[in-house]
Amino acid sequence: MDAQRQDLVDALEELNQRADALVRRHTAEDLHWKPSPKGWSIAECMEHMSTSLGLYLPSFEAVLRGGARKGEGPFAWGPFARGWIRLVGPGGPKLPTPGSMQPRAAKHPRGSGGPQGSPRPDPHTLLADFKGGNDRLAALIRASEGIDLARTRTRSPVIPVLRFSLGAWFETCVQHSRRHMDQAERISEGLSKEG
């Protein structure tokens, strides 16, 4: 596997390790603690990362099943794709979250008229979902060997006007998860100060 793909796979493994550490460090109650009424908990960050990635994986699988161009790297993404990656990655501005990517509790806060009495997601289930999605993405990155990651393109299933190269989408998913893992770790630090 080339260095570009290996870097992405390594980043996904690092994200899995960081998520493991968070779940080991805190109780289920801690993982659902919110730093503010509108803020997300660690569990909600994990759910958001899993949900977001889950929306993209089927389109990546479809591209790899057929129509992918052959080519060798290194690959470069266009300026708009690079800007998008910076926007949704670590340090990017606060952005509205599309409804399809919202954690359940954020979609249906208490008293909102949404489904009531549903249990909070179990952190260990959220962790398994998160790691499972990352492992699926890593497998797709490996399966893309020999495919031109710059000229093989696909649309966003969430924002269809966005059409980037497959490689740019792979990087988008990794950087987006890094952004929210950083957020979850900041919440964890806040919990440590609370205790």
N, CA, C and O of each residue as an XYZ file, in Angstrom:
780
protein
N       0.855     -1.185      0.000
C       0.000      0.000      0.000
C       0.891      1.235      0.000
O       1.903      1.273      0.701
N       0.518      2.251     -0.789
C       1.336      3.461     -0.862
C       1.230      4.281      0.422
O       0.345      4.054      1.246
N       2.141      5.232      0.577
C       2.241      6.008      1.818
C       0.980      6.837      2.072
O       0.578      7.008      3.222
N       0.354      7.353      1.010
C      -0.838      8.183      1.181
C      -1.978      7.379      1.807
O      -2.637      7.834      2.742
N      -2.194      6.190      1.281
C      -3.246      5.331      1.831
C      -2.864      4.854      3.237
O      -3.709      4.800      4.131
N      -1.605      4.516      3.420
C      -1.165      4.035      4.737
C      -1.370      5.097      5.806
O      -1.761      4.779      6.929
N      -1.111      6.359      5.468
C      -1.328      7.443      6.433
C      -2.787      7.499      6.873
O      -3.074      7.707      8.052
N      -3.712      7.315      5.926
C      -5.142      7.340      6.262
C      -5.513      6.154      7.145
O      -6.235      6.312      8.129
N      -5.025      4.980      6.799
C      -5.308      3.779      7.595
C      -4.732      3.939      9.000
O      -5.388      3.587      9.981
N      -3.518      4.465      9.104
C      -2.893      4.690     10.419
C      -3.700      5.694     11.239
O      -3.845      5.530     12.450
N      -4.226      6.736     10.585
C      -5.025      7.739     11.289
C      -6.308      7.115     11.841
O      -6.743      7.466     12.938
N      -6.911      6.196     11.092
C      -8.128      5.525     11.572
C      -7.823      4.645     12.778
O      -8.613      4.584     13.720
N      -6.701      3.974     12.752
C      -6.301      3.147     13.903
C      -6.049      4.024     15.130
O      -6.418      3.662     16.247
N      -5.419      5.176     14.912
C      -5.186      6.098     16.028
C      -6.517      6.585     16.606
O      -6.661      6.685     17.825
N      -7.486      6.887     15.744
C      -8.807      7.320     16.221
C      -9.460      6.219     17.053
O     -10.074      6.504     18.081
N      -9.334      4.974     16.622
C      -9.892      3.860     17.399
C      -9.246      3.782     18.782
O      -9.929      3.540     19.777
N      -7.945      3.984     18.840
C      -7.242      3.928     20.125
C      -7.669      5.082     21.037
O      -7.835      4.900     22.243
N      -7.842      6.256     20.458
C      -8.283      7.410     21.250
C      -9.694      7.177     21.793
O      -9.981      7.523     22.939
N     -10.575      6.592     20.976
C     -11.935      6.296     21.423
C     -11.922      5.250     22.538
O     -12.647      5.382     23.525
N     -11.098      4.211     22.380
C     -10.947      3.195     23.437
C     -10.557      3.850     24.759
O     -11.123      3.545     25.810
N      -9.588      4.748     24.688
C      -9.091      5.405     25.902
C     -10.189      6.210     26.580
O     -10.286      6.206     27.807
N     -11.016      6.901     25.805
C     -12.109      7.690     26.388
C     -13.119      6.802     27.101
O     -13.555      7.113     28.210
N     -13.489      5.698     26.462
C     -14.503      4.819     27.053
C     -13.947      4.127     28.301
O     -14.686      3.904     29.260
N     -12.668      3.788     28.301
C     -12.045      3.175     29.485
C     -11.951      4.167     30.644
O     -12.099      3.793     31.808
N     -11.707      5.427     30.314
C     -11.436      6.451     31.325
C     -12.695      6.885     32.082
O     -12.598      7.356     33.215
N     -13.875      6.731     31.469
C     -15.083      7.330     32.041
C     -16.199      6.315     32.254
O     -16.267      5.274     31.600
N     -17.071      6.665     33.197
C     -18.293      5.875     33.401
C     -19.282      6.209     32.285
O     -19.103      7.183     31.555
N     -20.320      5.392     32.164
C     -21.371      5.663     31.178
C     -22.005      7.018     31.447
O     -22.310      7.760     30.512
N     -22.206      7.347     32.725
C     -22.791      8.647     33.072
C     -21.887      9.786     32.602
O     -22.363     10.772     32.037
N     -20.584      9.646     32.838
C     -19.629     10.665     32.386
C     -19.696     10.843     30.871
O     -19.677     11.967     30.367
N     -19.776      9.722     30.149
C     -19.758      9.782     28.685
C     -20.991     10.485     28.125
O     -20.971     10.968     26.993
N     -22.063     10.544     28.916
C     -23.279     11.244     28.478
C     -23.379     12.659     29.079
O     -24.366     13.356     28.841
N     -22.381     13.083     29.844
C     -22.380     14.425     30.437
C     -22.156     15.469     29.356
O     -21.303     15.309     28.483
N     -22.953     16.561     29.431
C     -22.830     17.652     28.459
C     -22.200     18.865     29.133
O     -22.574     19.222     30.250
N     -21.254     19.491     28.461
C     -20.630     20.680     29.052
C     -21.559     21.887     29.094
O     -21.310     22.836     29.837
N     -22.632     21.857     28.299
C     -23.627     22.933     28.289
C     -24.920     22.338     27.727
O     -24.889     21.281     27.098
N     -26.062     23.013     27.949
C     -27.319     22.447     27.455
C     -27.330     22.170     25.948
O     -27.931     21.193     25.500
N     -26.670     23.021     25.174
C     -26.645     22.818     23.717
C     -25.417     22.053     23.246
O     -25.336     21.666     22.081
N     -24.462     21.833     24.141
C     -23.242     21.115     23.773
C     -23.495     19.618     23.662
O     -24.499     19.102     24.153
N     -22.587     18.951     23.021
C     -22.677     17.500     22.892
C     -21.850     16.831     23.973
O     -20.871     17.388     24.471
N     -22.268     15.619     24.327
C     -21.501     14.766     25.227
C     -20.450     13.987     24.418
O     -20.454     14.018     23.187
N     -19.564     13.299     25.120
C     -18.599     12.428     24.438
C     -19.352     11.379     23.626
O     -19.010     11.107     22.475
N     -20.389     10.790     24.243
C     -21.172      9.759     23.543
C     -21.804     10.324     22.272
O     -21.837      9.647     21.244
N     -22.305     11.556     22.336
C     -22.912     12.156     21.144
C     -21.870     12.441     20.070
O     -22.159     12.293     18.882
N     -20.666     12.848     20.462
C     -19.593     13.025     19.475
C     -19.312     11.708     18.768
O     -19.165     11.672     17.546
N     -19.236     10.621     19.543
C     -18.960      9.314     18.946
C     -20.094      8.880     18.027
O     -19.856      8.345     16.944
N     -21.327      9.112     18.464
C     -22.473      8.741     17.628
C     -22.467      9.550     16.330
O     -22.728      9.010     15.255
N     -22.174     10.829     16.435
C     -22.125     11.688     15.245
C     -21.056     11.209     14.261
O     -21.302     11.152     13.057
N     -19.872     10.866     14.770
C     -18.806     10.382     13.879
C     -19.235      9.098     13.179
O     -19.016      8.944     11.978
N     -19.840      8.181     13.918
C     -20.276      6.907     13.333
C     -21.380      7.107     12.312
O     -21.351      6.527     11.226
N     -22.356      7.934     12.671
C     -23.487      8.185     11.778
C     -23.023      8.846     10.490
O     -23.437      8.458      9.398
N     -22.159      9.848     10.626
C     -21.656     10.571      9.451
C     -20.912      9.628      8.513
O     -21.167      9.601      7.309
N     -19.997      8.862      9.076
C     -19.220      7.935      8.253
C     -20.127      6.896      7.608
O     -19.949      6.543      6.442
N     -21.104      6.409      8.376
C     -22.027      5.407      7.850
C     -22.801      5.874      6.634
O     -23.184      5.059      5.794
N     -23.036      7.163      6.528
C     -23.733      7.696      5.353
C     -22.859      7.651      4.107
O     -23.371      7.526      2.995
N     -21.544      7.750      4.284
C     -20.617      7.813      3.147
C     -20.126      6.451      2.671
O     -19.844      6.281      1.485
N     -20.021      5.487      3.566
C     -19.421      4.199      3.199
C     -20.114      3.514      2.017
O     -19.415      2.992      1.148
N     -21.460      3.486      1.936
C     -22.079      2.815      0.783
C     -21.700      3.444     -0.558
O     -21.553      2.729     -1.549
N     -21.540      4.765     -0.605
C     -21.157      5.393     -1.880
C     -19.714      5.040     -2.239
O     -19.395      4.876     -3.417
N     -18.842      4.921     -1.241
C     -17.462      4.502     -1.520
C     -17.448      3.069     -2.043
O     -16.729      2.749     -2.989
N     -18.248      2.216     -1.419
C     -18.322      0.814     -1.856
C     -18.825      0.724     -3.292
O     -18.312     -0.062     -4.088
N     -19.837      1.536     -3.620
C     -20.394      1.521     -4.981
C     -19.351      1.958     -6.004
O     -19.246      1.364     -7.077
N     -18.584      2.990     -5.680
C     -17.548      3.474     -6.602
C     -16.495      2.396     -6.825
O     -16.040      2.190     -7.950
N     -16.112      1.715     -5.763
C     -15.068      0.701     -5.890
C     -15.559     -0.553     -6.625
O     -14.760     -1.295     -7.196
N     -16.884     -0.784     -6.605
C     -17.428     -1.941     -7.327
C     -17.409     -1.737     -8.834
O     -17.355     -2.708     -9.590
N     -17.453     -0.518     -9.267
C     -17.490     -0.284    -10.710
C     -17.247      1.164    -11.065
O     -17.666      2.066    -10.339
N     -16.580      1.388    -12.166
C     -16.380      2.736    -12.670
C     -15.187      3.465    -12.107
O     -14.970      4.630    -12.437
N     -14.398      2.809    -11.259
C     -13.231      3.482    -10.689
C     -12.081      3.454    -11.691
O     -11.791      2.415    -12.285
N     -11.436      4.588    -11.871
C     -10.304      4.690    -12.801
C      -9.036      4.138    -12.169
O      -8.815      4.279    -10.967
N      -8.225      3.523    -12.978
C      -6.946      3.000    -12.502
C      -5.900      4.119    -12.535
O      -5.952      5.005    -13.388
N      -4.966      4.068    -11.606
C      -3.909      5.073    -11.579
C      -3.041      4.921    -10.347
O      -3.412      4.254     -9.382
N      -1.888      5.546    -10.398
C      -0.946      5.488     -9.285
C      -0.694      6.886     -8.753
O      -0.736      7.865     -9.498
N      -0.433      6.970     -7.459
C      -0.178      8.246     -6.797
C       1.279      8.637     -6.889
O       2.055      7.996     -7.597
N       1.655      9.679     -6.181
C       0.821     10.371     -5.200
C      -0.274     11.210     -5.856
O      -0.153     11.665     -6.993
N      -1.357     11.393     -5.080
C      -2.534     12.093     -5.582
C      -2.677     13.446     -4.899
O      -2.279     13.616     -3.746
N      -3.242     14.398     -5.614
C      -3.515     15.722     -5.055
C      -4.985     16.053     -5.286
O      -5.566     15.664     -6.299
N      -5.578     16.772     -4.342
C      -6.980     17.178     -4.460
C      -7.028     18.636     -4.913
O      -6.097     19.402     -4.669
N      -8.100     19.000     -5.561
C      -8.274     20.376     -6.029
C      -8.445     21.346     -4.870
O      -8.645     20.926     -3.730
N      -8.368     22.655     -5.160
C      -8.433     23.654     -4.087
C      -9.759     23.641     -3.336
O      -9.779     23.864     -2.125
N     -10.869     23.384     -4.029
C     -12.169     23.376     -3.349
C     -12.239     22.199     -2.381
O     -12.711     22.349     -1.254
N     -11.773     21.036     -2.812
C     -11.766     19.862     -1.926
C     -10.852     20.102     -0.732
O     -11.208     19.764      0.397
N      -9.687     20.679     -0.966
C      -8.769     20.959      0.146
C      -9.405     21.942      1.139
O      -9.251     21.797      2.352
N     -10.117     22.937      0.609
C     -10.814     23.889      1.477
C     -11.905     23.213      2.287
O     -12.087     23.519      3.466
N     -12.630     22.299      1.665
C     -13.691     21.566      2.359
C     -13.096     20.727      3.500
O     -13.636     20.697      4.606
N     -11.990     20.055      3.217
C     -11.339     19.226      4.237
C     -10.919     20.087      5.426
O     -11.094     19.684      6.576
N     -10.369     21.265      5.155
C      -9.984     22.178      6.246
C     -11.224     22.648      7.015
O     -11.187     22.783      8.238
N     -12.313     22.895      6.295
C     -13.544     23.396      6.911
C     -14.126     22.405      7.906
O     -14.547     22.794      8.995
N     -14.154     21.113      7.537
C     -14.785     20.111      8.407
C     -13.783     19.420      9.331
O     -14.177     18.618     10.177
N     -12.495     19.724      9.177
C     -11.463     19.076      9.978
C     -11.169     19.821     11.270
O     -11.857     20.785     11.606
N     -10.148     19.375     11.994
C      -9.783     20.020     13.255
C      -9.503     21.508     13.065
O      -8.833     21.912     12.114
N     -10.024     22.309     13.980
C      -9.780     23.746     13.931
C     -10.689     24.505     12.991
O     -10.615     25.732     12.917
N     -11.554     23.794     12.266
C     -12.489     24.479     11.369
C     -13.567     25.203     12.159
O     -13.741     24.938     13.349
N     -14.299     26.119     11.515
C     -15.337     26.869     12.226
C     -16.505     25.977     12.629
O     -16.693     24.893     12.076
N     -17.281     26.440     13.592
C     -18.489     25.717     13.998
C     -19.460     25.727     12.825
O     -19.732     26.775     12.240
N     -19.976     24.556     12.490
C     -20.865     24.410     11.343
C     -22.188     23.808     11.781
O     -22.231     23.053     12.753
N     -23.278     24.131     11.073
C     -24.544     23.454     11.394
C     -24.437     21.979     11.009
O     -23.821     21.639      9.999
N     -25.034     21.112     11.814
C     -24.989     19.676     11.557
C     -26.249     19.264     10.818
O     -27.351     19.469     11.326
N     -26.111     18.678      9.609
C     -27.314     18.205      8.901
C     -28.099     17.232      9.772
O     -27.517     16.475     10.549
N     -29.420     17.256      9.639
C     -30.285     16.404     10.453
C     -29.919     14.940     10.396
O     -30.013     14.234     11.400
N     -29.501     14.474      9.228
C     -29.162     13.053      9.077
C     -27.912     12.661      9.859
O     -27.646     11.475     10.052
N     -27.141     13.660     10.310
C     -25.906     13.385     11.045
C     -26.017     13.714     12.532
O     -25.053     13.549     13.280
N     -27.190     14.177     12.961
C     -27.375     14.570     14.359
C     -27.422     13.351     15.265
O     -28.033     12.345     14.903
N     -26.789     13.413     16.441
C     -26.993     12.353     17.435
C     -28.468     12.321     17.851
O     -29.156     13.339     17.780
N     -28.946     11.160     18.281
C     -30.371     11.016     18.630
C     -30.812     12.032     19.667
O     -31.871     12.640     19.511
N     -30.032     12.235     20.720
C     -30.438     13.161     21.779
C     -30.505     14.600     21.268
O     -31.333     15.383     21.735
N     -29.650     14.950     20.324
C     -29.670     16.300     19.762
C     -30.873     16.479     18.841
O     -31.421     17.576     18.738
N     -31.287     15.388     18.165
C     -32.466     15.467     17.295
C     -33.740     15.595     18.110
O     -34.672     16.294     17.712
N     -33.781     14.915     19.262
C     -34.994     14.853     20.075
C     -34.706     15.187     21.532
O     -34.787     14.312     22.394
N     -34.364     16.466     21.823
C     -34.133     16.820     23.221
C     -35.415     16.658     24.029
O     -36.515     16.700     23.478
N     -35.268     16.477     25.317
C     -36.452     16.310     26.179
C     -37.408     17.480     25.985
O     -36.995     18.639     25.942
N     -38.693     17.156     25.867
C     -39.712     18.189     25.705
C     -39.850     18.697     24.290
O     -40.570     19.670     24.061
N     -39.174     18.063     23.313
C     -39.241     18.573     21.939
C     -40.389     17.981     21.152
O     -40.629     18.377     20.011
N     -41.103     17.035     21.749
C     -42.165     16.373     20.999
C     -41.658     15.165     20.234
O     -42.436     14.468     19.582
N     -40.358     14.913     20.307
C     -39.782     13.743     19.635
C     -39.983     12.504     20.480
O     -40.630     12.570     21.525
N     -39.443     11.375     20.052
C     -39.598     10.135     20.801
C     -39.108     10.291     22.234
O     -37.988     10.743     22.469
N     -39.950      9.918     23.187
C     -39.617     10.063     24.602
C     -39.298      8.702     25.207
O     -39.748      7.669     24.710
N     -38.537      8.711     26.258
C     -38.289      7.504     27.017
C     -37.329      6.523     26.357
O     -37.111      5.434     26.888
N     -36.758      6.876     25.225
C     -35.807      5.954     24.618
C     -34.503      6.027     25.404
O     -34.051      7.115     25.761
N     -33.895      4.863     25.677
C     -32.671      4.873     26.487
C     -31.520      5.534     25.748
O     -31.444      5.527     24.520
N     -30.622      6.106     26.551
C     -29.421      6.684     25.945
C     -28.590      5.558     25.339
O     -28.555      4.454     25.883
N     -27.920      5.825     24.217
C     -27.105      4.769     23.609
C     -26.017      4.286     24.570
O     -25.381      5.087     25.254
N     -25.817      2.990     24.612
C     -24.792      2.390     25.437
C     -23.415      2.771     24.883
O     -23.164      2.582     23.693
N     -22.520      3.302     25.724
C     -21.199      3.720     25.229
C     -20.409      2.598     24.560
O     -19.687      2.839     23.592
N     -20.541      1.374     25.069
C     -19.776      0.270     24.468
C     -20.314     -0.072     23.075
O     -19.556     -0.473     22.192
N     -21.625      0.089     22.888
C     -22.207     -0.099     21.550
C     -21.737      1.011     20.619
O     -21.396      0.762     19.463
N     -21.723      2.253     21.139
C     -21.241      3.381     20.336
C     -19.773      3.179     19.945
O     -19.381      3.466     18.814
N     -18.974      2.689     20.881
C     -17.564      2.441     20.599
C     -17.424      1.366     19.516
O     -16.633      1.514     18.585
N     -18.195      0.288     19.647
C     -18.125     -0.792     18.643
C     -18.553     -0.274     17.274
O     -17.944     -0.623     16.262
N     -19.598      0.558     17.233
C     -20.059      1.129     15.958
C     -18.985      2.033     15.353
O     -18.712      1.983     14.154
N     -18.389      2.854     16.204
C     -17.359      3.788     15.743
C     -16.168      3.028     15.158
O     -15.726      3.310     14.045
N     -15.662      2.070     15.915
C     -14.510      1.302     15.455
C     -14.856      0.455     14.232
O     -14.038      0.297     13.326
N     -16.076     -0.087     14.212
C     -16.498     -0.873     13.056
C     -16.538     -0.042     11.783
O     -16.119     -0.506     10.723
N     -17.043      1.188     11.884
C     -17.063      2.083     10.726
C     -15.661      2.428     10.260
O     -15.378      2.430      9.062
N     -14.777      2.724     11.220
C     -13.390      3.038     10.859
C     -12.702      1.838     10.211
O     -11.937      1.991      9.258
N     -12.978      0.652     10.733
C     -12.375     -0.554     10.152
C     -12.897     -0.793      8.731
O     -12.151     -1.214      7.848
N     -14.179     -0.518      8.529
C     -14.755     -0.644      7.172
C     -14.101      0.345      6.212
O     -13.766     -0.003      5.080
N     -13.921      1.594      6.681
C     -13.269      2.594      5.835
C     -11.828      2.184      5.540
O     -11.372      2.317      4.405
N     -11.109      1.689      6.541
C      -9.731      1.244      6.321
C      -9.686      0.129      5.272
O      -8.792      0.104      4.426
N     -10.652     -0.792      5.331
C     -10.707     -1.878      4.342
C     -10.961     -1.330      2.942
O     -10.399     -1.834      1.970
N     -11.800     -0.305      2.831
C     -12.073      0.301      1.523
C     -10.838      1.039      0.993
O     -10.554      1.007     -0.205
N     -10.122      1.691      1.881
C      -8.890      2.376      1.466
C      -7.895      1.342      0.933
O      -7.261      1.555     -0.101
N      -7.768      0.236      1.640
C      -6.873     -0.833      1.159
C      -7.355     -1.382     -0.191
O      -6.556     -1.641     -1.090
N      -8.683     -1.555     -0.314
C      -9.251     -2.104     -1.552
C      -9.099     -1.145     -2.729
O      -9.232     -1.551     -3.884
N      -8.821      0.128     -2.438
C      -8.686      1.122     -3.506
C      -7.307      1.108     -4.144
O      -7.040      1.886     -5.060
N      -6.424      0.230     -3.669
C      -5.074      0.149     -4.246
C      -5.177     -0.062     -5.757
O      -5.932     -0.914     -6.226
N      -4.409      0.723     -6.507
C      -4.437      0.637     -7.968
C      -5.473      1.534     -8.615
O      -5.527      1.646     -9.840
N      -6.309      2.184     -7.783
C      -7.349      3.085     -8.295
C      -6.845      4.522     -8.176
O      -6.189      4.887     -7.201
N      -7.161      5.316     -9.172
C      -6.764      6.728     -9.176
C      -7.663      7.484     -8.209
O      -8.822      7.760     -8.517
N      -7.129      7.816     -7.049
C      -7.918      8.480     -6.009
C      -8.233      9.932     -6.343
O      -9.098     10.533     -5.705
N      -7.552     10.505     -7.325
C      -7.807     11.901     -7.708
C      -8.834     11.998     -8.833
O      -9.619     12.947     -8.862
N      -8.847     11.033     -9.762
C      -9.755     11.131    -10.916
C     -11.036     10.321    -10.748
O     -11.974     10.489    -11.528
N     -11.093      9.449     -9.750
C     -12.320      8.714     -9.455
C     -13.145      9.586     -8.519
O     -12.715      9.903     -7.409
N     -14.338      9.971     -8.976
C     -15.117     10.960     -8.231
C     -16.463     10.397     -7.798
O     -16.996      9.469     -8.407
N     -16.999     10.986     -6.726
C     -18.331     10.620     -6.251
C     -18.959     11.810     -5.530
O     -18.266     12.717     -5.070
N     -20.274     11.782     -5.445
C     -21.008     12.872     -4.784
C     -21.218     12.567     -3.308
O     -21.203     11.412     -2.881
N     -21.411     13.627     -2.546
C     -21.772     13.477     -1.143
C     -23.204     12.964     -1.058
O     -24.078     13.497     -1.743
N     -23.474     11.947     -0.241
C     -24.855     11.503     -0.052
C     -25.649     12.468      0.824
O     -26.873     12.373      0.905
N     -24.956     13.393      1.475
C     -25.606     14.342      2.377
C     -25.819     15.688      1.691
O     -26.878     16.300      1.829
N     -24.811     16.146      0.953
C     -24.876     17.431      0.233
C     -24.545     17.126     -1.227
O     -23.392     17.274     -1.634
N     -25.530     16.704     -2.026
C     -25.253     16.192     -3.371
C     -24.532     17.150     -4.316
O     -23.949     16.706     -5.305
N     -24.558     18.450     -4.034
C     -23.832     19.368     -4.915
C     -22.317     19.220     -4.755
O     -21.552     19.672     -5.607
N     -21.891     18.591     -3.669
C     -20.453     18.383     -3.461
C     -20.029     17.102     -4.162
O     -20.493     16.012     -3.827
N     -19.143     17.247     -5.136
C     -18.625     16.095     -5.887
C     -17.108     16.206     -5.888
O     -16.531     17.069     -6.549
N     -16.476     15.317     -5.137
C     -15.027     15.334     -4.990
C     -14.442     14.001     -5.408
O     -15.162     13.041     -5.686
N     -13.134     13.964     -5.445
C     -12.442     12.704     -5.725
C     -12.613     11.766     -4.532
O     -12.830     12.200     -3.401
N     -12.510     10.474     -4.816
C     -12.631      9.470     -3.762
C     -11.582      9.697     -2.679
O     -11.882      9.573     -1.491
N     -10.365     10.024     -3.074
C      -9.309     10.282     -2.102
C      -9.623     11.468     -1.204
O      -9.342     11.439     -0.006
N     -10.210     12.518     -1.789
C     -10.592     13.683     -0.981
C     -11.678     13.310      0.015
O     -11.678     13.804      1.143
N     -12.609     12.441     -0.388
C     -13.649     11.998      0.546
C     -13.053     11.139      1.650
O     -13.440     11.270      2.811
N     -12.109     10.258      1.302
C     -11.452      9.467      2.343
C     -10.828     10.406      3.379
O     -10.996     10.225      4.585
N     -10.111     11.403      2.884
C      -9.450     12.334      3.803
C     -10.460     13.163      4.580
O     -10.249     13.449      5.759
N     -11.558     13.552      3.932
C     -12.619     14.293      4.619
C     -13.125     13.501      5.819
O     -13.267     14.047      6.914
N     -13.394     12.222      5.614
C     -13.917     11.385      6.699
C     -12.930     11.295      7.854
O     -13.325     11.381      9.016
N     -11.663     11.124      7.546
C     -10.645     11.026      8.599
C     -10.532     12.350      9.348
O     -10.526     12.363     10.579
N     -10.443     13.461      8.623
C     -10.269     14.763      9.281
C     -11.511     15.165     10.071
O     -11.395     15.772     11.136
N     -12.692     14.834      9.564
C     -13.927     15.129     10.292
C     -13.945     14.365     11.615
O     -14.322     14.921     12.647
N     -13.540     13.098     11.591
C     -13.495     12.328     12.835
C     -12.432     12.882     13.788
O     -12.637     12.897     15.002
N     -11.309     13.332     13.249
C     -10.300     13.950     14.123
C     -10.877     15.181     14.822
O     -10.634     15.399     16.009
N     -11.630     15.968     14.092
C     -12.237     17.177     14.665
C     -13.098     16.823     15.874
O     -12.984     17.444     16.931
N     -13.957     15.820     15.710
C     -14.885     15.487     16.790
C     -14.230     14.648     17.883
O     -14.698     14.651     19.021
N     -13.158     13.931     17.558
C     -12.402     13.253     18.617
C     -11.709     14.297     19.484
O     -11.663     14.158     20.706
N     -11.170     15.340     18.859
C     -10.590     16.450     19.629
C     -11.653     17.055     20.556
O     -11.381     17.349     21.720
N     -12.867     17.235     20.020
C     -13.971     17.787     20.804
C     -14.279     16.871     21.993
O     -14.435     17.341     23.119
N     -14.367     15.562     21.736
C     -14.660     14.605     22.807
C     -13.569     14.641     23.881
O     -13.867     14.549     25.071
N     -12.328     14.772     23.469
C     -11.234     14.825     24.444
C     -11.259     16.125     25.247
O     -10.876     16.130     26.416
N     -11.703     17.224     24.638
C     -11.863     18.470     25.408
C     -12.957     18.301     26.466
O     -12.821     18.783     27.590
N     -14.041     17.615     26.098
C     -15.121     17.350     27.060
C     -14.574     16.490     28.195
O     -14.893     16.721     29.361
N     -13.757     15.504     27.859
C     -13.141     14.644     28.860
C     -12.291     15.459     29.838
O     -12.323     15.226     31.046
N     -11.533     16.418     29.300
C     -10.726     17.285     30.175
C     -11.616     18.096     31.106
O     -11.290     18.291     32.277
N     -12.761     18.574     30.569
C     -13.717     19.305     31.405
C     -14.280     18.444     32.516
O     -14.499     18.926     33.627
N     -14.516     17.185     32.230
C     -14.998     16.245     33.245
C     -13.965     16.072     34.346
O     -14.312     16.012     35.526
N     -12.708     15.992     33.966
C     -11.633     15.827     34.947
C     -11.593     17.033     35.896
O     -11.346     16.882     37.093
N     -11.838     18.225     35.349
C     -11.829     19.433     36.183
C     -13.060     19.488     37.085
O     -12.995     19.978     38.213
N     -14.214     18.965     36.559
C     -15.452     18.927     37.343
C     -15.283     18.030     38.569
O     -15.728     18.358     39.669
N     -14.608     16.854     38.340
C     -14.457     15.858     39.401
C     -13.438     16.315     40.372
O     -13.159     15.618     41.348
